[in-house]
Amino acid sequence: MDFYDRTGKMALGSRLRRLSEQMTEQAAAIYDLYQVDLHPKWFPVFYSLSPSEEKSITDIAREIGHTHPSVSQIVREMSAKGYIVEKKGEMDGRKNFVLLSPAGEQVREKMQAQLDDVTSVIEKAMKETHHDLWKAIAEWEFLLEQKSLLRRVQEEKKVRESQEVQIIDYTPEYQPVFRQLNEEWITKYFRMEESDYKALDHPQEYIIDKGGHIYMALYKGEPLGTCAIIPMDDGGFELAKMAVSPRAQGLGIGYLVGKACIEKARALGAPRVYLESNTTLKPAINLYYKLGFRKAAGPPSPYERCNIQMELVF
């Protein structure tokens, strides 16, 4: 066990596999003890068919939580052993069903004592432990059904990496990258327009000197994201020029720079923050909703690509 103590929780899957292999090996010996000729891996399918009713492969797979190919393979092996027979469906002749053969029924009757003894032993073993393994497994199955281990790790990775993101104020030295980041995504989906060139080529004049603000997002010191707020006639601000390098996707940079802009607008006493976007940019729209924006009606946009307007009211 020293190996697993050293590897820690990273080896959870390996440790469970080791336990499973131990249980399977001992289960095979138990079948031999009761002179029951059944492979341990067949048991879930066998038990599913024990009520002597016919079922489809799909029905069995759904009931025992195995994949369709896995159940198909077990059924073939059990059929070769003579424990299962196949038949066509009465209502739909194209659908195959399986059920226990007379030989399979005999095995079911023979192993009843084995089932009783094993159940009793497992219950006694659980009383000797501090933790109920059966309940723990059920809890883990429920947790992973709600959110997979992969998804949980992806979120943890994002949190860790986002801690290395630094949000700073724009300075003139960042003008080339400010333009590059925005031009990169605009030209990928649309085309650069006159208003784009004005703001991206002269951000000091068209954004900052008018009372706006620009933030840059640095990841490990490299500028990989940006966002701006531009004053509006009603005292609010427009959230604009949000862009994140494709190399930085998944770090939460869009959320961080967007949140920084929103907090700046709030600090400046703005009644709302407004934005324009396009519904084809689904990740961006989802981000805006996450930041608190909701669909709104606004004045005609100077951008051809705009087909949705949103606002966040303070």
Buried (B, 14 or more C-beta within 10 A) or exposed (E): EEEBEEEEEEBEEEBEEBEEEEEEEEBBEBBEEBEBEBBBBBBBBBBBBBEEEBBBBEBBBBBBEBEEEBBBBBBEBBBEBEBBBBEEEEEEEEEBBBBBBEBBBEBBEBBEEBBEEBEEEEEEEEEEEEEEEEEEEEEEEEEEEEEEEEEEEEEEEBEEBBEEBEBEEBEEEBBEBBBBBBBEBBEEEBEEEEEBEEBBEEBBEBBBEEEBBBBBBBBEEEBBBBBBBBBBEEEBBBBBBBBBBEEBEEBBBBBBBBBBBBEBBBEBEBBBBBBBBBEEBEEBBEBBEEBBBEEBEBEEBEBEBBEBBBBBEE
